[in-house]
Amino acid sequence: MTLEDGMSTQFDDDVDIMETPYAEGTNPTNLPFSFASEKGVLFKREKGEPCLYYKDSLELNTLVEVRRYIRDTFRTELLDDDEFQRQLTIHYQTKGGAAEQLAADFDDDIDLLR
């Protein structure tokens, strides 16, 4: 079953970005690259406006996990596959590189198989 805007209502138990969220009072600005790439989501703040971009459909459990991780409200926007891939590549290349981000992901105690 899907919602009008393409969000799936099916839940998975393997959508945990981190075992432990960031410390109180802090808000991460990036999703781990591995999570963003696997789930087809990209979180960006443009001119102070937080937005979660997604491709295809946005699973409800992914949305909830991003909200828990980011600890802020944000709008959502659907991108076609090509534009999403372009934005993902640009975003992580300019944020220190995807390889560095992927290595940093492991320091965040990520458990995507939970």
Phi and psi restraints in degrees (range 20) as a CNS / XPLOR table:
assign (resid 1 and name C) (resid 2 and name N)
       (resid 2 and name CA) (resid 2 and name C) 1.0 -127.3 20.0 2
assign (resid 2 and name N) (resid 2 and name CA)
       (resid 2 and name C) (resid 3 and name N) 1.0 155.0 20.0 2
assign (resid 2 and name C) (resid 3 and name N)
       (resid 3 and name CA) (resid 3 and name C) 1.0 -84.2 20.0 2
assign (resid 3 and name N) (resid 3 and name CA)
       (resid 3 and name C) (resid 4 and name N) 1.0 168.8 20.0 2
assign (resid 3 and name C) (resid 4 and name N)
       (resid 4 and name CA) (resid 4 and name C) 1.0 -52.5 20.0 2
assign (resid 4 and name N) (resid 4 and name CA)
       (resid 4 and name C) (resid 5 and name N) 1.0 -42.5 20.0 2
assign (resid 4 and name C) (resid 5 and name N)
       (resid 5 and name CA) (resid 5 and name C) 1.0 -86.1 20.0 2
assign (resid 5 and name N) (resid 5 and name CA)
       (resid 5 and name C) (resid 6 and name N) 1.0 13.9 20.0 2
assign (resid 5 and name C) (resid 6 and name N)
       (resid 6 and name CA) (resid 6 and name C) 1.0 94.0 20.0 2
assign (resid 6 and name N) (resid 6 and name CA)
       (resid 6 and name C) (resid 7 and name N) 1.0 2.8 20.0 2
assign (resid 6 and name C) (resid 7 and name N)
       (resid 7 and name CA) (resid 7 and name C) 1.0 -81.2 20.0 2
assign (resid 7 and name N) (resid 7 and name CA)
       (resid 7 and name C) (resid 8 and name N) 1.0 131.3 20.0 2
assign (resid 7 and name C) (resid 8 and name N)
       (resid 8 and name CA) (resid 8 and name C) 1.0 -80.7 20.0 2
assign (resid 8 and name N) (resid 8 and name CA)
       (resid 8 and name C) (resid 9 and name N) 1.0 143.4 20.0 2
assign (resid 8 and name C) (resid 9 and name N)
       (resid 9 and name CA) (resid 9 and name C) 1.0 -99.3 20.0 2
assign (resid 9 and name N) (resid 9 and name CA)
       (resid 9 and name C) (resid 10 and name N) 1.0 5.0 20.0 2
assign (resid 9 and name C) (resid 10 and name N)
       (resid 10 and name CA) (resid 10 and name C) 1.0 -79.7 20.0 2
assign (resid 10 and name N) (resid 10 and name CA)
       (resid 10 and name C) (resid 11 and name N) 1.0 137.7 20.0 2
assign (resid 10 and name C) (resid 11 and name N)
       (resid 11 and name CA) (resid 11 and name C) 1.0 -104.4 20.0 2
assign (resid 11 and name N) (resid 11 and name CA)
       (resid 11 and name C) (resid 12 and name N) 1.0 141.6 20.0 2
assign (resid 11 and name C) (resid 12 and name N)
       (resid 12 and name CA) (resid 12 and name C) 1.0 -114.4 20.0 2
assign (resid 12 and name N) (resid 12 and name CA)
       (resid 12 and name C) (resid 13 and name N) 1.0 151.1 20.0 2
assign (resid 12 and name C) (resid 13 and name N)
       (resid 13 and name CA) (resid 13 and name C) 1.0 -91.3 20.0 2
assign (resid 13 and name N) (resid 13 and name CA)
       (resid 13 and name C) (resid 14 and name N) 1.0 -1.3 20.0 2
assign (resid 13 and name C) (resid 14 and name N)
       (resid 14 and name CA) (resid 14 and name C) 1.0 -105.3 20.0 2
assign (resid 14 and name N) (resid 14 and name CA)
       (resid 14 and name C) (resid 15 and name N) 1.0 32.7 20.0 2
assign (resid 14 and name C) (resid 15 and name N)
       (resid 15 and name CA) (resid 15 and name C) 1.0 -114.0 20.0 2
assign (resid 15 and name N) (resid 15 and name CA)
       (resid 15 and name C) (resid 16 and name N) 1.0 40.0 20.0 2
assign (resid 15 and name C) (resid 16 and name N)
       (resid 16 and name CA) (resid 16 and name C) 1.0 -96.6 20.0 2
assign (resid 16 and name N) (resid 16 and name CA)
       (resid 16 and name C) (resid 17 and name N) 1.0 114.3 20.0 2
assign (resid 16 and name C) (resid 17 and name N)
       (resid 17 and name CA) (resid 17 and name C) 1.0 -67.3 20.0 2
assign (resid 17 and name N) (resid 17 and name CA)
       (resid 17 and name C) (resid 18 and name N) 1.0 -45.5 20.0 2
assign (resid 17 and name C) (resid 18 and name N)
       (resid 18 and name CA) (resid 18 and name C) 1.0 -142.2 20.0 2
assign (resid 18 and name N) (resid 18 and name CA)
       (resid 18 and name C) (resid 19 and name N) 1.0 149.1 20.0 2
assign (resid 18 and name C) (resid 19 and name N)
       (resid 19 and name CA) (resid 19 and name C) 1.0 -68.0 20.0 2
assign (resid 19 and name N) (resid 19 and name CA)
       (resid 19 and name C) (resid 20 and name N) 1.0 -38.9 20.0 2
assign (resid 19 and name C) (resid 20 and name N)
       (resid 20 and name CA) (resid 20 and name C) 1.0 -123.4 20.0 2
assign (resid 20 and name N) (resid 20 and name CA)
       (resid 20 and name C) (resid 21 and name N) 1.0 126.4 20.0 2
assign (resid 20 and name C) (resid 21 and name N)
       (resid 21 and name CA) (resid 21 and name C) 1.0 -69.0 20.0 2
assign (resid 21 and name N) (resid 21 and name CA)
       (resid 21 and name C) (resid 22 and name N) 1.0 168.3 20.0 2
assign (resid 21 and name C) (resid 22 and name N)
       (resid 22 and name CA) (resid 22 and name C) 1.0 -58.4 20.0 2
assign (resid 22 and name N) (resid 22 and name CA)
       (resid 22 and name C) (resid 23 and name N) 1.0 160.2 20.0 2
assign (resid 22 and name C) (resid 23 and name N)
       (resid 23 and name CA) (resid 23 and name C) 1.0 -60.5 20.0 2
assign (resid 23 and name N) (resid 23 and name CA)
       (resid 23 and name C) (resid 24 and name N) 1.0 153.8 20.0 2
assign (resid 23 and name C) (resid 24 and name N)
       (resid 24 and name CA) (resid 24 and name C) 1.0 -51.4 20.0 2
assign (resid 24 and name N) (resid 24 and name CA)
       (resid 24 and name C) (resid 25 and name N) 1.0 140.0 20.0 2
assign (resid 24 and name C) (resid 25 and name N)
       (resid 25 and name CA) (resid 25 and name C) 1.0 83.4 20.0 2
assign (resid 25 and name N) (resid 25 and name CA)
       (resid 25 and name C) (resid 26 and name N) 1.0 -0.8 20.0 2
assign (resid 25 and name C) (resid 26 and name N)
       (resid 26 and name CA) (resid 26 and name C) 1.0 -113.5 20.0 2
assign (resid 26 and name N) (resid 26 and name CA)
       (resid 26 and name C) (resid 27 and name N) 1.0 149.4 20.0 2
assign (resid 26 and name C) (resid 27 and name N)
       (resid 27 and name CA) (resid 27 and name C) 1.0 -130.2 20.0 2
assign (resid 27 and name N) (resid 27 and name CA)
       (resid 27 and name C) (resid 28 and name N) 1.0 117.9 20.0 2
assign (resid 27 and name C) (resid 28 and name N)
       (resid 28 and name CA) (resid 28 and name C) 1.0 -66.3 20.0 2
assign (resid 28 and name N) (resid 28 and name CA)
       (resid 28 and name C) (resid 29 and name N) 1.0 152.1 20.0 2
assign (resid 28 and name C) (resid 29 and name N)
       (resid 29 and name CA) (resid 29 and name C) 1.0 -105.2 20.0 2
assign (resid 29 and name N) (resid 29 and name CA)
       (resid 29 and name C) (resid 30 and name N) 1.0 -12.1 20.0 2
assign (resid 29 and name C) (resid 30 and name N)
       (resid 30 and name CA) (resid 30 and name C) 1.0 -132.1 20.0 2
assign (resid 30 and name N) (resid 30 and name CA)
       (resid 30 and name C) (resid 31 and name N) 1.0 146.6 20.0 2
assign (resid 30 and name C) (resid 31 and name N)
       (resid 31 and name CA) (resid 31 and name C) 1.0 -82.4 20.0 2
assign (resid 31 and name N) (resid 31 and name CA)
       (resid 31 and name C) (resid 32 and name N) 1.0 150.5 20.0 2
assign (resid 31 and name C) (resid 32 and name N)
       (resid 32 and name CA) (resid 32 and name C) 1.0 -57.3 20.0 2
assign (resid 32 and name N) (resid 32 and name CA)
       (resid 32 and name C) (resid 33 and name N) 1.0 138.8 20.0 2
assign (resid 32 and name C) (resid 33 and name N)
       (resid 33 and name CA) (resid 33 and name C) 1.0 -56.4 20.0 2
assign (resid 33 and name N) (resid 33 and name CA)
       (resid 33 and name C) (resid 34 and name N) 1.0 -42.6 20.0 2
assign (resid 33 and name C) (resid 34 and name N)
       (resid 34 and name CA) (resid 34 and name C) 1.0 -61.6 20.0 2
assign (resid 34 and name N) (resid 34 and name CA)
       (resid 34 and name C) (resid 35 and name N) 1.0 -40.2 20.0 2
assign (resid 34 and name C) (resid 35 and name N)
       (resid 35 and name CA) (resid 35 and name C) 1.0 -67.9 20.0 2
assign (resid 35 and name N) (resid 35 and name CA)
       (resid 35 and name C) (resid 36 and name N) 1.0 -47.6 20.0 2
assign (resid 35 and name C) (resid 36 and name N)
       (resid 36 and name CA) (resid 36 and name C) 1.0 -58.9 20.0 2
assign (resid 36 and name N) (resid 36 and name CA)
       (resid 36 and name C) (resid 37 and name N) 1.0 -45.3 20.0 2
assign (resid 36 and name C) (resid 37 and name N)
       (resid 37 and name CA) (resid 37 and name C) 1.0 -67.8 20.0 2
assign (resid 37 and name N) (resid 37 and name CA)
       (resid 37 and name C) (resid 38 and name N) 1.0 -45.6 20.0 2
assign (resid 37 and name C) (resid 38 and name N)
       (resid 38 and name CA) (resid 38 and name C) 1.0 -66.9 20.0 2
assign (resid 38 and name N) (resid 38 and name CA)
       (resid 38 and name C) (resid 39 and name N) 1.0 -40.6 20.0 2
assign (resid 38 and name C) (resid 39 and name N)
       (resid 39 and name CA) (resid 39 and name C) 1.0 -90.9 20.0 2
assign (resid 39 and name N) (resid 39 and name CA)
       (resid 39 and name C) (resid 40 and name N) 1.0 -7.8 20.0 2
assign (resid 39 and name C) (resid 40 and name N)
       (resid 40 and name CA) (resid 40 and name C) 1.0 71.0 20.0 2
assign (resid 40 and name N) (resid 40 and name CA)
       (resid 40 and name C) (resid 41 and name N) 1.0 40.2 20.0 2
assign (resid 40 and name C) (resid 41 and name N)
       (resid 41 and name CA) (resid 41 and name C) 1.0 -131.3 20.0 2
assign (resid 41 and name N) (resid 41 and name CA)
       (resid 41 and name C) (resid 42 and name N) 1.0 152.1 20.0 2
assign (resid 41 and name C) (resid 42 and name N)
       (resid 42 and name CA) (resid 42 and name C) 1.0 -142.7 20.0 2
assign (resid 42 and name N) (resid 42 and name CA)
       (resid 42 and name C) (resid 43 and name N) 1.0 121.0 20.0 2
assign (resid 42 and name C) (resid 43 and name N)
       (resid 43 and name CA) (resid 43 and name C) 1.0 -101.0 20.0 2
assign (resid 43 and name N) (resid 43 and name CA)
       (resid 43 and name C) (resid 44 and name N) 1.0 128.3 20.0 2
assign (resid 43 and name C) (resid 44 and name N)
       (resid 44 and name CA) (resid 44 and name C) 1.0 -140.4 20.0 2
assign (resid 44 and name N) (resid 44 and name CA)
       (resid 44 and name C) (resid 45 and name N) 1.0 149.8 20.0 2
assign (resid 44 and name C) (resid 45 and name N)
       (resid 45 and name CA) (resid 45 and name C) 1.0 -111.6 20.0 2
assign (resid 45 and name N) (resid 45 and name CA)
       (resid 45 and name C) (resid 46 and name N) 1.0 114.2 20.0 2
assign (resid 45 and name C) (resid 46 and name N)
       (resid 46 and name CA) (resid 46 and name C) 1.0 -114.0 20.0 2
assign (resid 46 and name N) (resid 46 and name CA)
       (resid 46 and name C) (resid 47 and name N) 1.0 117.7 20.0 2
assign (resid 46 and name C) (resid 47 and name N)
       (resid 47 and name CA) (resid 47 and name C) 1.0 55.9 20.0 2
assign (resid 47 and name N) (resid 47 and name CA)
       (resid 47 and name C) (resid 48 and name N) 1.0 38.6 20.0 2
assign (resid 47 and name C) (resid 48 and name N)
       (resid 48 and name CA) (resid 48 and name C) 1.0 81.8 20.0 2
assign (resid 48 and name N) (resid 48 and name CA)
       (resid 48 and name C) (resid 49 and name N) 1.0 -6.8 20.0 2
assign (resid 48 and name C) (resid 49 and name N)
       (resid 49 and name CA) (resid 49 and name C) 1.0 -91.8 20.0 2
assign (resid 49 and name N) (resid 49 and name CA)
       (resid 49 and name C) (resid 50 and name N) 1.0 113.4 20.0 2
assign (resid 49 and name C) (resid 50 and name N)
       (resid 50 and name CA) (resid 50 and name C) 1.0 -77.4 20.0 2
assign (resid 50 and name N) (resid 50 and name CA)
       (resid 50 and name C) (resid 51 and name N) 1.0 137.5 20.0 2
assign (resid 50 and name C) (resid 51 and name N)
       (resid 51 and name CA) (resid 51 and name C) 1.0 -145.3 20.0 2
assign (resid 51 and name N) (resid 51 and name CA)
       (resid 51 and name C) (resid 52 and name N) 1.0 140.1 20.0 2
assign (resid 51 and name C) (resid 52 and name N)
       (resid 52 and name CA) (resid 52 and name C) 1.0 -107.6 20.0 2
assign (resid 52 and name N) (resid 52 and name CA)
       (resid 52 and name C) (resid 53 and name N) 1.0 110.9 20.0 2
assign (resid 52 and name C) (resid 53 and name N)
       (resid 53 and name CA) (resid 53 and name C) 1.0 -90.1 20.0 2
assign (resid 53 and name N) (resid 53 and name CA)
       (resid 53 and name C) (resid 54 and name N) 1.0 145.1 20.0 2
assign (resid 53 and name C) (resid 54 and name N)
       (resid 54 and name CA) (resid 54 and name C) 1.0 -145.6 20.0 2
assign (resid 54 and name N) (resid 54 and name CA)
       (resid 54 and name C) (resid 55 and name N) 1.0 160.9 20.0 2
assign (resid 54 and name C) (resid 55 and name N)
       (resid 55 and name CA) (resid 55 and name C) 1.0 -118.6 20.0 2
assign (resid 55 and name N) (resid 55 and name CA)
       (resid 55 and name C) (resid 56 and name N) 1.0 160.7 20.0 2
assign (resid 55 and name C) (resid 56 and name N)
       (resid 56 and name CA) (resid 56 and name C) 1.0 59.9 20.0 2
assign (resid 56 and name N) (resid 56 and name CA)
       (resid 56 and name C) (resid 57 and name N) 1.0 -104.2 20.0 2
assign (resid 56 and name C) (resid 57 and name N)
       (resid 57 and name CA) (resid 57 and name C) 1.0 -131.7 20.0 2
assign (resid 57 and name N) (resid 57 and name CA)
       (resid 57 and name C) (resid 58 and name N) 1.0 154.4 20.0 2
assign (resid 57 and name C) (resid 58 and name N)
       (resid 58 and name CA) (resid 58 and name C) 1.0 -107.0 20.0 2
assign (resid 58 and name N) (resid 58 and name CA)
       (resid 58 and name C) (resid 59 and name N) 1.0 113.7 20.0 2
assign (resid 58 and name C) (resid 59 and name N)
       (resid 59 and name CA) (resid 59 and name C) 1.0 -71.7 20.0 2
assign (resid 59 and name N) (resid 59 and name CA)
       (resid 59 and name C) (resid 60 and name N) 1.0 139.3 20.0 2
assign (resid 59 and name C) (resid 60 and name N)
       (resid 60 and name CA) (resid 60 and name C) 1.0 -59.7 20.0 2
assign (resid 60 and name N) (resid 60 and name CA)
       (resid 60 and name C) (resid 61 and name N) 1.0 -39.9 20.0 2
assign (resid 60 and name C) (resid 61 and name N)
       (resid 61 and name CA) (resid 61 and name C) 1.0 -67.5 20.0 2
assign (resid 61 and name N) (resid 61 and name CA)
       (resid 61 and name C) (resid 62 and name N) 1.0 -30.9 20.0 2
assign (resid 61 and name C) (resid 62 and name N)
       (resid 62 and name CA) (resid 62 and name C) 1.0 -67.9 20.0 2
assign (resid 62 and name N) (resid 62 and name CA)
       (resid 62 and name C) (resid 63 and name N) 1.0 -43.3 20.0 2
assign (resid 62 and name C) (resid 63 and name N)
       (resid 63 and name CA) (resid 63 and name C) 1.0 -59.7 20.0 2
assign (resid 63 and name N) (resid 63 and name CA)
       (resid 63 and name C) (resid 64 and name N) 1.0 -45.0 20.0 2
assign (resid 63 and name C) (resid 64 and name N)
       (resid 64 and name CA) (resid 64 and name C) 1.0 -63.6 20.0 2
assign (resid 64 and name N) (resid 64 and name CA)
       (resid 64 and name C) (resid 65 and name N) 1.0 -41.8 20.0 2
assign (resid 64 and name C) (resid 65 and name N)
       (resid 65 and name CA) (resid 65 and name C) 1.0 -66.7 20.0 2
assign (resid 65 and name N) (resid 65 and name CA)
       (resid 65 and name C) (resid 66 and name N) 1.0 -39.7 20.0 2
assign (resid 65 and name C) (resid 66 and name N)
       (resid 66 and name CA) (resid 66 and name C) 1.0 -63.4 20.0 2
assign (resid 66 and name N) (resid 66 and name CA)
       (resid 66 and name C) (resid 67 and name N) 1.0 -42.7 20.0 2
assign (resid 66 and name C) (resid 67 and name N)
       (resid 67 and name CA) (resid 67 and name C) 1.0 -60.9 20.0 2
assign (resid 67 and name N) (resid 67 and name CA)
       (resid 67 and name C) (resid 68 and name N) 1.0 -41.5 20.0 2
assign (resid 67 and name C) (resid 68 and name N)
       (resid 68 and name CA) (resid 68 and name C) 1.0 -64.9 20.0 2
assign (resid 68 and name N) (resid 68 and name CA)
       (resid 68 and name C) (resid 69 and name N) 1.0 -41.9 20.0 2
assign (resid 68 and name C) (resid 69 and name N)
       (resid 69 and name CA) (resid 69 and name C) 1.0 -71.0 20.0 2
assign (resid 69 and name N) (resid 69 and name CA)
       (resid 69 and name C) (resid 70 and name N) 1.0 -46.1 20.0 2
assign (resid 69 and name C) (resid 70 and name N)
       (resid 70 and name CA) (resid 70 and name C) 1.0 -75.2 20.0 2
assign (resid 70 and name N) (resid 70 and name CA)
       (resid 70 and name C) (resid 71 and name N) 1.0 -32.8 20.0 2
assign (resid 70 and name C) (resid 71 and name N)
       (resid 71 and name CA) (resid 71 and name C) 1.0 59.5 20.0 2
assign (resid 71 and name N) (resid 71 and name CA)
       (resid 71 and name C) (resid 72 and name N) 1.0 43.7 20.0 2
assign (resid 71 and name C) (resid 72 and name N)
       (resid 72 and name CA) (resid 72 and name C) 1.0 -159.3 20.0 2
assign (resid 72 and name N) (resid 72 and name CA)
       (resid 72 and name C) (resid 73 and name N) 1.0 161.4 20.0 2
assign (resid 72 and name C) (resid 73 and name N)
       (resid 73 and name CA) (resid 73 and name C) 1.0 -85.0 20.0 2
assign (resid 73 and name N) (resid 73 and name CA)
       (resid 73 and name C) (resid 74 and name N) 1.0 156.2 20.0 2
assign (resid 73 and name C) (resid 74 and name N)
       (resid 74 and name CA) (resid 74 and name C) 1.0 -159.2 20.0 2
assign (resid 74 and name N) (resid 74 and name CA)
       (resid 74 and name C) (resid 75 and name N) 1.0 158.9 20.0 2
assign (resid 74 and name C) (resid 75 and name N)
       (resid 75 and name CA) (resid 75 and name C) 1.0 -91.5 20.0 2
assign (resid 75 and name N) (resid 75 and name CA)
       (resid 75 and name C) (resid 76 and name N) 1.0 164.1 20.0 2
assign (resid 75 and name C) (resid 76 and name N)
       (resid 76 and name CA) (resid 76 and name C) 1.0 -119.4 20.0 2
assign (resid 76 and name N) (resid 76 and name CA)
       (resid 76 and name C) (resid 77 and name N) 1.0 149.1 20.0 2
assign (resid 76 and name C) (resid 77 and name N)
       (resid 77 and name CA) (resid 77 and name C) 1.0 -146.0 20.0 2
assign (resid 77 and name N) (resid 77 and name CA)
       (resid 77 and name C) (resid 78 and name N) 1.0 128.4 20.0 2
assign (resid 77 and name C) (resid 78 and name N)
       (resid 78 and name CA) (resid 78 and name C) 1.0 -80.6 20.0 2
assign (resid 78 and name N) (resid 78 and name CA)
       (resid 78 and name C) (resid 79 and name N) 1.0 132.7 20.0 2
assign (resid 78 and name C) (resid 79 and name N)
       (resid 79 and name CA) (resid 79 and name C) 1.0 -119.7 20.0 2
assign (resid 79 and name N) (resid 79 and name CA)
       (resid 79 and name C) (resid 80 and name N) 1.0 149.0 20.0 2
assign (resid 79 and name C) (resid 80 and name N)
       (resid 80 and name CA) (resid 80 and name C) 1.0 -70.8 20.0 2
assign (resid 80 and name N) (resid 80 and name CA)
       (resid 80 and name C) (resid 81 and name N) 1.0 164.5 20.0 2
assign (resid 80 and name C) (resid 81 and name N)
       (resid 81 and name CA) (resid 81 and name C) 1.0 -55.4 20.0 2
assign (resid 81 and name N) (resid 81 and name CA)
       (resid 81 and name C) (resid 82 and name N) 1.0 -46.3 20.0 2
assign (resid 81 and name C) (resid 82 and name N)
       (resid 82 and name CA) (resid 82 and name C) 1.0 -64.2 20.0 2
assign (resid 82 and name N) (resid 82 and name CA)
       (resid 82 and name C) (resid 83 and name N) 1.0 -45.4 20.0 2
assign (resid 82 and name C) (resid 83 and name N)
       (resid 83 and name CA) (resid 83 and name C) 1.0 -66.7 20.0 2
assign (resid 83 and name N) (resid 83 and name CA)
       (resid 83 and name C) (resid 84 and name N) 1.0 -39.2 20.0 2
assign (resid 83 and name C) (resid 84 and name N)
       (resid 84 and name CA) (resid 84 and name C) 1.0 -61.1 20.0 2
assign (resid 84 and name N) (resid 84 and name CA)
       (resid 84 and name C) (resid 85 and name N) 1.0 -48.2 20.0 2
assign (resid 84 and name C) (resid 85 and name N)
       (resid 85 and name CA) (resid 85 and name C) 1.0 -62.0 20.0 2
assign (resid 85 and name N) (resid 85 and name CA)
       (resid 85 and name C) (resid 86 and name N) 1.0 -40.0 20.0 2
assign (resid 85 and name C) (resid 86 and name N)
       (resid 86 and name CA) (resid 86 and name C) 1.0 -62.2 20.0 2
assign (resid 86 and name N) (resid 86 and name CA)
       (resid 86 and name C) (resid 87 and name N) 1.0 -47.5 20.0 2
assign (resid 86 and name C) (resid 87 and name N)
       (resid 87 and name CA) (resid 87 and name C) 1.0 -63.8 20.0 2
assign (resid 87 and name N) (resid 87 and name CA)
       (resid 87 and name C) (resid 88 and name N) 1.0 -41.3 20.0 2
assign (resid 87 and name C) (resid 88 and name N)
       (resid 88 and name CA) (resid 88 and name C) 1.0 -61.7 20.0 2
assign (resid 88 and name N) (resid 88 and name CA)
       (resid 88 and name C) (resid 89 and name N) 1.0 -46.7 20.0 2
assign (resid 88 and name C) (resid 89 and name N)
       (resid 89 and name CA) (resid 89 and name C) 1.0 -61.7 20.0 2
assign (resid 89 and name N) (resid 89 and name CA)
       (resid 89 and name C) (resid 90 and name N) 1.0 -49.5 20.0 2
assign (resid 89 and name C) (resid 90 and name N)
       (resid 90 and name CA) (resid 90 and name C) 1.0 -60.6 20.0 2
assign (resid 90 and name N) (resid 90 and name CA)
       (resid 90 and name C) (resid 91 and name N) 1.0 -46.3 20.0 2
assign (resid 90 and name C) (resid 91 and name N)
       (resid 91 and name CA) (resid 91 and name C) 1.0 -59.9 20.0 2
assign (resid 91 and name N) (resid 91 and name CA)
       (resid 91 and name C) (resid 92 and name N) 1.0 -48.7 20.0 2
assign (resid 91 and name C) (resid 92 and name N)
       (resid 92 and name CA) (resid 92 and name C) 1.0 -80.7 20.0 2
assign (resid 92 and name N) (resid 92 and name CA)
       (resid 92 and name C) (resid 93 and name N) 1.0 -24.7 20.0 2
assign (resid 92 and name C) (resid 93 and name N)
       (resid 93 and name CA) (resid 93 and name C) 1.0 -69.6 20.0 2
assign (resid 93 and name N) (resid 93 and name CA)
       (resid 93 and name C) (resid 94 and name N) 1.0 -37.0 20.0 2
assign (resid 93 and name C) (resid 94 and name N)
       (resid 94 and name CA) (resid 94 and name C) 1.0 -84.2 20.0 2
assign (resid 94 and name N) (resid 94 and name CA)
       (resid 94 and name C) (resid 95 and name N) 1.0 -6.7 20.0 2
assign (resid 94 and name C) (resid 95 and name N)
       (resid 95 and name CA) (resid 95 and name C) 1.0 -106.1 20.0 2
assign (resid 95 and name N) (resid 95 and name CA)
       (resid 95 and name C) (resid 96 and name N) 1.0 35.6 20.0 2
assign (resid 95 and name C) (resid 96 and name N)
       (resid 96 and name CA) (resid 96 and name C) 1.0 98.8 20.0 2
assign (resid 96 and name N) (resid 96 and name CA)
       (resid 96 and name C) (resid 97 and name N) 1.0 -1.3 20.0 2
assign (resid 96 and name C) (resid 97 and name N)
       (resid 97 and name CA) (resid 97 and name C) 1.0 95.1 20.0 2
assign (resid 97 and name N) (resid 97 and name CA)
       (resid 97 and name C) (resid 98 and name N) 1.0 143.2 20.0 2
assign (resid 97 and name C) (resid 98 and name N)
       (resid 98 and name CA) (resid 98 and name C) 1.0 -64.2 20.0 2
assign (resid 98 and name N) (resid 98 and name CA)
       (resid 98 and name C) (resid 99 and name N) 1.0 -38.1 20.0 2
assign (resid 98 and name C) (resid 99 and name N)
       (resid 99 and name CA) (resid 99 and name C) 1.0 -65.0 20.0 2
assign (resid 99 and name N) (resid 99 and name CA)
       (resid 99 and name C) (resid 100 and name N) 1.0 -43.2 20.0 2
assign (resid 99 and name C) (resid 100 and name N)
       (resid 100 and name CA) (resid 100 and name C) 1.0 -64.6 20.0 2
assign (resid 100 and name N) (resid 100 and name CA)
       (resid 100 and name C) (resid 101 and name N) 1.0 -39.8 20.0 2
assign (resid 100 and name C) (resid 101 and name N)
       (resid 101 and name CA) (resid 101 and name C) 1.0 -65.3 20.0 2
assign (resid 101 and name N) (resid 101 and name CA)
       (resid 101 and name C) (resid 102 and name N) 1.0 -41.3 20.0 2
assign (resid 101 and name C) (resid 102 and name N)
       (resid 102 and name CA) (resid 102 and name C) 1.0 -62.9 20.0 2
assign (resid 102 and name N) (resid 102 and name CA)
       (resid 102 and name C) (resid 103 and name N) 1.0 -42.0 20.0 2
assign (resid 102 and name C) (resid 103 and name N)
       (resid 103 and name CA) (resid 103 and name C) 1.0 -63.8 20.0 2
assign (resid 103 and name N) (resid 103 and name CA)
       (resid 103 and name C) (resid 104 and name N) 1.0 -39.4 20.0 2
assign (resid 103 and name C) (resid 104 and name N)
       (resid 104 and name CA) (resid 104 and name C) 1.0 -66.1 20.0 2
assign (resid 104 and name N) (resid 104 and name CA)
       (resid 104 and name C) (resid 105 and name N) 1.0 -30.6 20.0 2
assign (resid 104 and name C) (resid 105 and name N)
       (resid 105 and name CA) (resid 105 and name C) 1.0 -56.7 20.0 2
assign (resid 105 and name N) (resid 105 and name CA)
       (resid 105 and name C) (resid 106 and name N) 1.0 -38.2 20.0 2
assign (resid 105 and name C) (resid 106 and name N)
       (resid 106 and name CA) (resid 106 and name C) 1.0 -68.1 20.0 2
assign (resid 106 and name N) (resid 106 and name CA)
       (resid 106 and name C) (resid 107 and name N) 1.0 -26.1 20.0 2
assign (resid 106 and name C) (resid 107 and name N)
       (resid 107 and name CA) (resid 107 and name C) 1.0 -73.2 20.0 2
assign (resid 107 and name N) (resid 107 and name CA)
       (resid 107 and name C) (resid 108 and name N) 1.0 -16.2 20.0 2
assign (resid 107 and name C) (resid 108 and name N)
       (resid 108 and name CA) (resid 108 and name C) 1.0 -89.6 20.0 2
assign (resid 108 and name N) (resid 108 and name CA)
       (resid 108 and name C) (resid 109 and name N) 1.0 10.4 20.0 2
assign (resid 108 and name C) (resid 109 and name N)
       (resid 109 and name CA) (resid 109 and name C) 1.0 56.0 20.0 2
assign (resid 109 and name N) (resid 109 and name CA)
       (resid 109 and name C) (resid 110 and name N) 1.0 46.7 20.0 2
assign (resid 109 and name C) (resid 110 and name N)
       (resid 110 and name CA) (resid 110 and name C) 1.0 -74.0 20.0 2
assign (resid 110 and name N) (resid 110 and name CA)
       (resid 110 and name C) (resid 111 and name N) 1.0 138.1 20.0 2
assign (resid 110 and name C) (resid 111 and name N)
       (resid 111 and name CA) (resid 111 and name C) 1.0 -134.1 20.0 2
assign (resid 111 and name N) (resid 111 and name CA)
       (resid 111 and name C) (resid 112 and name N) 1.0 83.9 20.0 2
assign (resid 111 and name C) (resid 112 and name N)
       (resid 112 and name CA) (resid 112 and name C) 1.0 -79.9 20.0 2
assign (resid 112 and name N) (resid 112 and name CA)
       (resid 112 and name C) (resid 113 and name N) 1.0 -6.0 20.0 2
assign (resid 112 and name C) (resid 113 and name N)
       (resid 113 and name CA) (resid 113 and name C) 1.0 -98.6 20.0 2
assign (resid 113 and name N) (resid 113 and name CA)
       (resid 113 and name C) (resid 114 and name N) 1.0 0.4 20.0 2
